[in-house]
Amino acid sequence: MGIKQFITSDNCRHIVFLYKTNVFNGKINEESHWIPLSNIQDYKLVSGLSDVLEVFAGTKFNELYYNAQYQLKKY
């Protein structure tokens, strides 16, 4: 689906490849569970997840880049 990139305070670059699927095989551990995407805003989300979800929507962007000052650019 896309890419998320960021630079940490010690100047290390991290690249995250974003994948989306409608097929799952295996077991979900007891600490995890599926929720409808329409309800995701009802949960406390990790910082930046709403930006990642925008990539998964696939309408405008396919790359997120956070620079060392954690300023976001979308491509």
Order of alpha helices (4+ residues) and beta strands (2+ residues): beta-beta-alpha-beta-beta
